[in-house]
Amino acid sequence: MKRATVFGVVTAAALAAAVVTATPATASASPGRDPGLRLGPTTTLSSGLVSPLSLEVDRSGNVLVSQNFAGTLERIAPNGTRTTIATAPTGQEIGAVSSRRDTVYYAQNDQPNGVGTLMALRTGSAPRQLADLAAYEASRNPDRVNRYGFRGLPAACAAQIDPTGPTGPATYRGIVDSHPYASLALRDGVYVADAGGNDVLRVGYDGRVSTVAVLPAQAPIRVTAAVATELGLPSCTVGYGYAFEPVPTDVEQGPDGWLYVSTLPGGPEDASLGARGSVYRVSPWNGSVQRVATGFVGATDVAVDQRTGTLFVAELFGGATGAGQVSVVAPWSGRVTATFPLTSPGAVELRNGSLFATVDAFVPDATGAPQPIGRVVRAAVLDRSHHHWWGDDGYRGRQ
């Protein structure tokens, strides 16, 4: 079954939840020792945003935030002034924002129609296309090496499954699909987490695209007898596992030089199939992939402290009520050591001892449409003594 990204979660969750149910599994992202980190009072920097799912704080202190479904990119100056700096063509969304020096990078995307471009916007210039990521996906399809769907299902049983039905083909290789969801501009190029392609790409400043790594298929989820009956699946599928696609949603660099990639597991992104979101550690040198933490619900973004390697994971549907939270993950164990309740957090960044986040980022109305209630907030990360925690650039101040 083709997974849905966060943009399809409301409609896809009910369908996918009916297909499979999770088997009990151990998760490394479970409650652990609390190091005493707390959030100070939150300050709202901007409000009235539609689906603010990507966030960046540039070197001048400007906050760059996407309104994905509205197709605009906003800059919030330190004095609070908000300016629209880019607008996507009609029918396209904007996301995957990052910056380096005087240039902002972002993606324009129309996933159903095969559009996915990485744009560059230099101060004082018009936006220009740096790379056509959808064209690269169409020509290379890097995740064709992955196999998704049922595991070990006998051929006679697979033949009984309608490939056009709600579960799709019994098994399939990675298909051509591009949805650039996050970017990270570094010295050697712009790294892109492609939620459709299930990979991490590198775009050189000359526009050349290459594959850094393909994320692995998710651990299989076991089909139950009740689900097989409900969807009309043959009884022979009971007890077999179904492996969803990975869905990379952010890419950040850690102090060790590795890339850290958050993932929404394919299918429903809420907790209906369990807490299946993860963070992977990816080598930018040889493409090796290691899972460092899992057990998140709707992992749409990750921030990495550059001094300690501590991870801050935005869980869109996390927390006891599913309303959302940011989880703090120890780099040495992959365990959650603290949680900050934030409503529907879409993206997070660390700067100078403060956590920047988009909240109420994806709260659909009764019709399933996103509401213009998103906000960008900032709050100091405090240690046990209520002092500013070490920030991502080594800054330590006093509250």
FILO-685954 format. One record per residue (C-alpha): x, y, z; residue in three letters. Coordinates in nm, 3 decimals, m for minus. Each point is the difference from the previous one (the first is absolute). Layout:
<atoms>
ATOM        u        v        w    r
ATOM        X        Y        Z  ALA
...
</atoms>
This chain:
<atoms>
ATOM        u        v        w    r
ATOM    0.000    0.000    0.000  MET
ATOM    0.137    0.335   m0.099  LYS
ATOM    0.054    0.202    0.313  ARG
ATOM   m0.144    0.349    0.045  ALA
ATOM    0.201    0.294    0.121  THR
ATOM   m0.131    0.233    0.266  VAL
ATOM   m0.200    0.176   m0.270  PHE
ATOM   m0.219   m0.307   m0.042  GLY
ATOM   m0.006   m0.123    0.356  VAL
ATOM   m0.362    0.084    0.079  VAL
ATOM   m0.141   m0.200   m0.288  THR
ATOM    0.273   m0.264   m0.017  ALA
ATOM    0.002   m0.085    0.369  ALA
ATOM   m0.348   m0.154    0.003  ALA
ATOM    0.078   m0.212   m0.305  LEU
ATOM    0.342   m0.117    0.108  ALA
ATOM   m0.108   m0.062    0.358  ALA
ATOM   m0.258   m0.242   m0.132  ALA
ATOM    0.263   m0.196   m0.189  VAL
ATOM    0.240   m0.100    0.274  VAL
ATOM    0.053    0.021    0.372  THR
ATOM    0.328    0.029    0.184  ALA
ATOM    0.162   m0.286    0.183  THR
ATOM    0.164    0.074    0.336  PRO
ATOM    0.358    0.121   m0.049  ALA
ATOM    0.273    0.153    0.206  THR
ATOM    0.073    0.368   m0.066  ALA
ATOM    0.322    0.176    0.090  SER
ATOM   m0.182    0.334    0.030  ALA
ATOM   m0.167   m0.074    0.330  SER
ATOM   m0.012    0.213    0.317  PRO
ATOM    0.341    0.019    0.162  GLY
ATOM    0.205    0.212    0.234  ARG
ATOM   m0.109    0.364    0.003  ASP
ATOM    0.310    0.223   m0.016  PRO
ATOM   m0.201    0.291    0.132  GLY
ATOM   m0.061    0.179   m0.327  LEU
ATOM   m0.308    0.222   m0.006  ARG
ATOM   m0.154    0.253   m0.233  LEU
ATOM   m0.039    0.355    0.116  GLY
ATOM   m0.308    0.206   m0.089  PRO
ATOM   m0.078   m0.003   m0.371  THR
ATOM   m0.007    0.317   m0.205  THR
ATOM   m0.206    0.009   m0.319  THR
ATOM    0.200    0.150   m0.285  LEU
ATOM   m0.268   m0.035   m0.269  SER
ATOM   m0.354   m0.138   m0.025  SER
ATOM   m0.274   m0.065   m0.253  GLY
ATOM    0.214   m0.239   m0.204  LEU
ATOM   m0.131   m0.277   m0.224  VAL
ATOM    0.186   m0.330    0.042  SER
ATOM    0.339    0.137    0.117  PRO
ATOM    0.191   m0.326   m0.047  LEU
ATOM    0.353    0.125   m0.066  SER
ATOM    0.211    0.237    0.207  LEU
ATOM    0.344    0.161   m0.010  GLU
ATOM    0.178    0.266    0.205  VAL
ATOM    0.266    0.174   m0.207  ASP
ATOM    0.330    0.153    0.113  ARG
ATOM   m0.163    0.343    0.037  SER
ATOM   m0.270   m0.129    0.233  GLY
ATOM   m0.276    0.005   m0.261  ASN
ATOM   m0.250   m0.283    0.027  VAL
ATOM   m0.090   m0.159   m0.334  LEU
ATOM   m0.324   m0.197    0.003  VAL
ATOM   m0.198   m0.168   m0.275  SER
ATOM   m0.376    0.004   m0.041  GLN
ATOM    0.006   m0.326   m0.189  ASN
ATOM   m0.359   m0.023   m0.119  PHE
ATOM   m0.026    0.374   m0.064  ALA
ATOM    0.314   m0.021   m0.214  GLY
ATOM    0.189    0.288    0.162  THR
ATOM    0.326    0.049    0.186  LEU
ATOM    0.008    0.258    0.278  GLU
ATOM    0.287    0.186    0.168  ARG
ATOM   m0.054    0.122    0.355  ILE
ATOM    0.254    0.266    0.094  ALA
ATOM    0.132    0.030    0.357  PRO
ATOM   m0.234    0.300    0.048  ASN
ATOM   m0.299   m0.217   m0.092  GLY
ATOM   m0.060    0.132   m0.351  THR
ATOM   m0.128   m0.273   m0.230  ARG
ATOM    0.071    0.006   m0.373  THR
ATOM   m0.091   m0.246   m0.275  THR
ATOM    0.326   m0.068   m0.185  ILE
ATOM   m0.110   m0.276   m0.239  ALA
ATOM   m0.322   m0.129   m0.152  THR
ATOM   m0.042   m0.331   m0.179  ALA
ATOM   m0.190   m0.037   m0.329  PRO
ATOM   m0.371   m0.074    0.044  THR
ATOM   m0.055   m0.356    0.116  GLY
ATOM    0.348   m0.046    0.145  GLN
ATOM    0.109    0.002    0.360  GLU
ATOM    0.311    0.148    0.156  ILE
ATOM    0.214   m0.171    0.262  GLY
ATOM    0.347   m0.135    0.079  ALA
ATOM    0.144    0.338    0.098  VAL
ATOM    0.365    0.050    0.101  SER
ATOM    0.259    0.272   m0.039  SER
ATOM    0.371    0.057   m0.043  ARG
ATOM    0.164    0.341    0.002  ARG
ATOM   m0.224    0.233   m0.205  ASP
ATOM   m0.201   m0.269   m0.179  THR
ATOM   m0.323   m0.174    0.097  VAL
ATOM   m0.074   m0.346   m0.141  TYR
ATOM   m0.347   m0.149   m0.021  TYR
ATOM   m0.202   m0.254   m0.197  ALA
ATOM   m0.302    0.043   m0.223  GLN
ATOM   m0.206   m0.314   m0.034  ASN
ATOM   m0.309   m0.144   m0.166  ASP
ATOM    0.036   m0.366    0.091  GLN
ATOM   m0.296   m0.144   m0.197  PRO
ATOM    0.120    0.169   m0.318  ASN
ATOM    0.368   m0.086    0.034  GLY
ATOM    0.129    0.348    0.084  VAL
ATOM    0.284    0.039    0.250  GLY
ATOM    0.260    0.273   m0.033  THR
ATOM    0.264    0.146    0.228  LEU
ATOM    0.007    0.378   m0.018  MET
ATOM    0.267    0.253    0.102  ALA
ATOM   m0.086    0.355    0.105  LEU
ATOM    0.295    0.231    0.046  ARG
ATOM   m0.043    0.335    0.172  THR
ATOM   m0.083    0.263   m0.260  GLY
ATOM   m0.069   m0.254   m0.276  SER
ATOM   m0.296   m0.191   m0.139  ALA
ATOM   m0.045   m0.369    0.087  PRO
ATOM    0.168   m0.246   m0.236  ARG
ATOM   m0.027   m0.373   m0.040  GLN
ATOM    0.308   m0.176    0.129  LEU
ATOM   m0.107   m0.357   m0.076  ALA
ATOM   m0.291   m0.205   m0.134  ASP
ATOM   m0.033   m0.267    0.267  LEU
ATOM   m0.305   m0.163   m0.157  ALA
ATOM    0.191   m0.049   m0.324  ALA
ATOM    0.285   m0.162    0.193  TYR
ATOM   m0.249   m0.230    0.172  GLU
ATOM   m0.158   m0.091   m0.333  ALA
ATOM    0.337   m0.090   m0.153  SER
ATOM    0.162   m0.171    0.301  ARG
ATOM   m0.276   m0.106    0.243  ASN
ATOM    0.258   m0.079    0.271  PRO
ATOM   m0.237   m0.192    0.228  ASP
ATOM   m0.072   m0.255   m0.271  ARG
ATOM    0.242   m0.213    0.204  VAL
ATOM   m0.260   m0.021    0.279  ASN
ATOM   m0.285   m0.249    0.007  ARG
ATOM   m0.321    0.103    0.175  TYR
ATOM   m0.322   m0.183    0.080  GLY
ATOM   m0.055   m0.351    0.130  PHE
ATOM    0.293   m0.205    0.122  ARG
ATOM    0.022   m0.371   m0.074  GLY
ATOM   m0.352   m0.023   m0.137  LEU
ATOM   m0.041   m0.314   m0.213  PRO
ATOM   m0.050    0.068   m0.369  ALA
ATOM   m0.337   m0.175    0.003  ALA
ATOM   m0.118    0.235    0.274  CYS
ATOM    0.144    0.311   m0.168  ALA
ATOM   m0.188   m0.091   m0.317  ALA
ATOM   m0.328    0.035    0.191  GLN
ATOM    0.067    0.367    0.085  ILE
ATOM   m0.146    0.263   m0.233  ASP
ATOM    0.289    0.239   m0.082  PRO
ATOM   m0.252    0.280   m0.059  THR
ATOM   m0.169   m0.059    0.336  GLY
ATOM    0.051    0.189    0.326  PRO
ATOM    0.316   m0.189    0.088  THR
ATOM    0.157    0.040   m0.343  GLY
ATOM    0.244   m0.258   m0.140  PRO
ATOM    0.109   m0.278    0.228  ALA
ATOM    0.360    0.114   m0.041  THR
ATOM    0.170    0.270   m0.205  TYR
ATOM    0.331    0.173   m0.053  ARG
ATOM    0.048    0.370    0.066  GLY
ATOM   m0.199    0.201   m0.252  ILE
ATOM    0.077    0.333   m0.164  VAL
ATOM   m0.121    0.264    0.245  ASP
ATOM    0.156    0.326    0.119  SER
ATOM   m0.094    0.221    0.292  HIS
ATOM    0.298    0.209    0.121  PRO
ATOM   m0.099    0.062    0.361  TYR
ATOM    0.310    0.147    0.166  ALA
ATOM    0.336    0.144   m0.097  SER
ATOM    0.331    0.082    0.166  LEU
ATOM    0.250    0.235   m0.163  ALA
ATOM    0.361   m0.089    0.083  LEU
ATOM    0.338    0.085   m0.147  ARG
ATOM   m0.002   m0.284   m0.254  ASP
ATOM   m0.360    0.039   m0.115  GLY
ATOM   m0.364   m0.011    0.102  VAL
ATOM   m0.119   m0.327    0.152  TYR
ATOM   m0.365   m0.087   m0.062  VAL
ATOM   m0.226   m0.244    0.183  ALA
ATOM   m0.243   m0.126   m0.264  ASP
ATOM   m0.312   m0.138    0.165  ALA
ATOM   m0.124   m0.143   m0.329  GLY
ATOM    0.327   m0.146   m0.121  GLY
ATOM    0.086   m0.142    0.345  ASN
ATOM    0.354    0.125   m0.030  ASP
ATOM    0.247    0.274    0.085  VAL
ATOM    0.143    0.189   m0.297  LEU
ATOM    0.288    0.242   m0.038  ARG
ATOM   m0.033    0.293   m0.239  VAL
ATOM    0.329    0.170   m0.085  GLY
ATOM    0.003    0.375   m0.040  TYR
ATOM    0.049   m0.069   m0.370  ASP
ATOM   m0.339   m0.176   m0.003  GLY
ATOM    0.128   m0.357   m0.025  ARG
ATOM   m0.208   m0.252    0.196  VAL
ATOM    0.128   m0.320    0.158  SER
ATOM   m0.136   m0.259    0.241  THR
ATOM    0.148    0.001    0.350  VAL
ATOM   m0.208   m0.283    0.147  ALA
ATOM   m0.324   m0.194   m0.037  VAL
ATOM   m0.192   m0.054    0.324  LEU
ATOM   m0.098   m0.362    0.073  PRO
ATOM   m0.353   m0.138   m0.018  ALA
ATOM   m0.179    0.008    0.334  GLN
ATOM   m0.021   m0.304    0.227  ALA
ATOM   m0.296   m0.215   m0.106  PRO
ATOM   m0.335    0.045    0.174  ILE
ATOM   m0.201   m0.321    0.054  ARG
ATOM   m0.342   m0.048   m0.164  VAL
ATOM   m0.270   m0.131    0.234  THR
ATOM   m0.298   m0.223   m0.069  ALA
ATOM   m0.243    0.280    0.083  ALA
ATOM    0.162    0.234   m0.247  VAL
ATOM    0.014   m0.261   m0.273  ALA
ATOM   m0.374   m0.060    0.042  THR
ATOM   m0.084    0.369    0.007  GLU
ATOM    0.181    0.080   m0.324  LEU
ATOM   m0.078   m0.320   m0.180  GLY
ATOM    0.361   m0.111   m0.006  LEU
ATOM    0.044   m0.372   m0.039  PRO
ATOM    0.044   m0.183    0.328  SER
ATOM    0.338   m0.118   m0.121  CYS
ATOM    0.143    0.350    0.074  THR
ATOM   m0.063   m0.033    0.374  VAL
ATOM    0.322   m0.002    0.198  GLY
ATOM    0.215    0.139   m0.282  TYR
ATOM    0.178    0.331    0.028  GLY
ATOM   m0.047    0.306   m0.217  TYR
ATOM    0.297    0.236   m0.039  ALA
ATOM   m0.083    0.366   m0.062  PHE
ATOM    0.225    0.256   m0.164  GLU
ATOM    0.218    0.234    0.206  PRO
ATOM   m0.088    0.368   m0.034  VAL
ATOM    0.299    0.229    0.078  PRO
ATOM   m0.118    0.336    0.130  THR
ATOM    0.313    0.188    0.107  ASP
ATOM    0.375   m0.007   m0.037  VAL
ATOM    0.242    0.170    0.241  GLU
ATOM    0.372   m0.029    0.068  GLN
ATOM    0.128   m0.110    0.338  GLY
ATOM    0.324    0.100    0.172  PRO
ATOM    0.147   m0.330   m0.122  ASP
ATOM   m0.049    0.105   m0.364  GLY
ATOM   m0.268   m0.263   m0.059  TRP
ATOM   m0.346    0.086   m0.128  LEU
ATOM   m0.302   m0.057    0.223  TYR
ATOM   m0.324   m0.081   m0.180  VAL
ATOM   m0.347   m0.017    0.152  SER
ATOM   m0.257   m0.230   m0.159  THR
ATOM   m0.375   m0.041   m0.012  LEU
ATOM   m0.062   m0.372   m0.054  PRO
ATOM   m0.223   m0.077   m0.294  GLY
ATOM   m0.373   m0.036    0.042  GLY
ATOM   m0.172    0.186    0.283  PRO
ATOM    0.228    0.245    0.176  GLU
ATOM   m0.206    0.011    0.321  ASP
ATOM    0.016   m0.270    0.270  ALA
ATOM   m0.258   m0.233   m0.153  SER
ATOM    0.272   m0.246   m0.099  LEU
ATOM    0.230    0.087    0.287  GLY
ATOM    0.276    0.253    0.055  ALA
ATOM    0.210   m0.079   m0.307  ARG
ATOM    0.183    0.323   m0.080  GLY
ATOM    0.379   m0.009    0.017  SER
ATOM    0.321    0.198   m0.029  VAL
ATOM    0.283   m0.141   m0.210  TYR
ATOM    0.369    0.086   m0.010  ARG
ATOM    0.126    0.020   m0.359  VAL
ATOM    0.361    0.020   m0.113  SER
ATOM    0.046    0.276   m0.258  PRO
ATOM    0.323   m0.173   m0.108  TRP
ATOM   m0.113   m0.355   m0.082  ASN
ATOM   m0.378    0.002    0.047  GLY
ATOM   m0.014   m0.247    0.289  SER
ATOM   m0.319    0.024    0.205  VAL
ATOM   m0.046   m0.072    0.373  GLN
ATOM   m0.318    0.040    0.199  ARG
ATOM    0.073    0.190    0.321  VAL
ATOM   m0.348    0.046    0.149  ALA
ATOM   m0.357   m0.111   m0.064  THR
ATOM   m0.341    0.000    0.163  GLY
ATOM   m0.119    0.344   m0.119  PHE
ATOM   m0.348    0.093   m0.122  VAL
ATOM    0.006    0.229   m0.302  GLY
ATOM    0.374    0.084   m0.004  ALA
ATOM   m0.010    0.297   m0.236  THR
ATOM    0.328    0.171    0.095  ASP
ATOM    0.318   m0.026    0.204  VAL
ATOM    0.249    0.250    0.142  ALA
ATOM    0.349   m0.100    0.116  VAL
ATOM    0.196    0.183    0.266  ASP
ATOM    0.346    0.068   m0.142  GLN
ATOM    0.177   m0.028    0.334  ARG
ATOM   m0.149   m0.316    0.149  THR
ATOM   m0.172   m0.175   m0.291  GLY
ATOM   m0.330    0.002    0.190  THR
ATOM   m0.299   m0.043   m0.232  LEU
ATOM   m0.327    0.195    0.017  PHE
ATOM   m0.270   m0.186   m0.193  VAL
ATOM   m0.328    0.164   m0.103  ALA
ATOM   m0.283   m0.252    0.040  GLU
ATOM   m0.304    0.136   m0.180  LEU
ATOM   m0.231   m0.252    0.169  PHE
ATOM    0.212   m0.080    0.305  GLY
ATOM   m0.082    0.008    0.368  GLY
ATOM   m0.260   m0.181    0.208  ALA
ATOM   m0.293    0.168   m0.176  THR
ATOM    0.154    0.008   m0.347  GLY
ATOM   m0.005    0.380   m0.002  ALA
ATOM    0.374    0.025   m0.063  GLY
ATOM    0.331    0.037    0.179  GLN
ATOM    0.372    0.052   m0.047  VAL
ATOM    0.212   m0.283    0.139  SER
ATOM    0.357    0.044    0.120  VAL
ATOM    0.218   m0.300   m0.088  VAL
ATOM    0.335   m0.081    0.158  ALA
ATOM    0.267   m0.060   m0.267  PRO
ATOM    0.173   m0.272    0.198  TRP
ATOM   m0.305   m0.224    0.047  SER
ATOM   m0.269    0.107   m0.246  GLY
ATOM   m0.244    0.029    0.290  ARG
ATOM   m0.244    0.280    0.065  VAL
ATOM    0.111    0.191    0.309  THR
ATOM   m0.253    0.284   m0.002  ALA
ATOM   m0.311    0.107   m0.189  THR
ATOM   m0.143    0.345   m0.066  PHE
ATOM   m0.376    0.010   m0.072  PRO
ATOM   m0.055    0.217   m0.307  LEU
ATOM   m0.317   m0.018   m0.206  THR
ATOM    0.047   m0.151   m0.346  SER
ATOM    0.369    0.095   m0.043  PRO
ATOM    0.104   m0.007   m0.365  GLY
ATOM    0.364    0.110    0.018  ALA
ATOM    0.269    0.081    0.255  VAL
ATOM    0.333    0.186    0.002  GLU
ATOM    0.258    0.075    0.272  LEU
ATOM    0.172    0.337    0.019  ARG
ATOM    0.190    0.166    0.285  ASN
ATOM   m0.154   m0.206    0.277  GLY
ATOM   m0.356    0.035   m0.132  SER
ATOM   m0.236   m0.238   m0.172  LEU
ATOM   m0.188    0.142   m0.298  PHE
ATOM   m0.304   m0.198   m0.111  ALA
ATOM   m0.306    0.017   m0.218  THR
ATOM   m0.313   m0.101    0.194  VAL
ATOM   m0.360   m0.067   m0.101  ASP
ATOM    0.170   m0.082   m0.328  ALA
ATOM   m0.247   m0.262   m0.122  PHE
ATOM   m0.342    0.021    0.167  VAL
ATOM   m0.266   m0.078   m0.263  PRO
ATOM   m0.351    0.136    0.023  ASP
ATOM   m0.315   m0.213   m0.032  ALA
ATOM    0.053   m0.032   m0.375  THR
ATOM    0.364   m0.107    0.034  GLY
ATOM    0.140    0.334   m0.117  ALA
ATOM    0.287    0.159    0.195  PRO
ATOM   m0.094    0.299    0.211  GLN
ATOM    0.191    0.332   m0.004  PRO
ATOM    0.089   m0.028    0.367  ILE
ATOM    0.367   m0.098   m0.021  GLY
ATOM    0.254    0.193    0.206  ARG
ATOM    0.375    0.037    0.034  VAL
ATOM    0.108    0.000    0.363  VAL
ATOM    0.327    0.032    0.186  ARG
ATOM    0.085   m0.120    0.349  ALA
ATOM    0.324   m0.020    0.193  ALA
ATOM    0.123   m0.351    0.077  VAL
ATOM    0.083    0.007    0.371  LEU
ATOM    0.215   m0.225    0.210  ASP
ATOM   m0.078   m0.119    0.352  ARG
ATOM    0.111    0.336    0.143  SER
ATOM   m0.230    0.189   m0.238  HIS
ATOM    0.295    0.134   m0.198  HIS
ATOM    0.017   m0.008   m0.378  HIS
ATOM    0.120   m0.339   m0.116  TRP
ATOM    0.300   m0.013   m0.229  TRP
ATOM   m0.123    0.109   m0.341  GLY
ATOM    0.082   m0.157   m0.331  ASP
ATOM    0.281    0.247   m0.061  ASP
ATOM    0.150   m0.033    0.351  GLY
ATOM   m0.167    0.317    0.136  TYR
ATOM   m0.094   m0.004    0.365  ARG
ATOM   m0.191    0.289    0.148  GLY
ATOM   m0.204    0.072    0.309  ARG
ATOM   m0.375    0.034    0.011  GLN
</atoms>
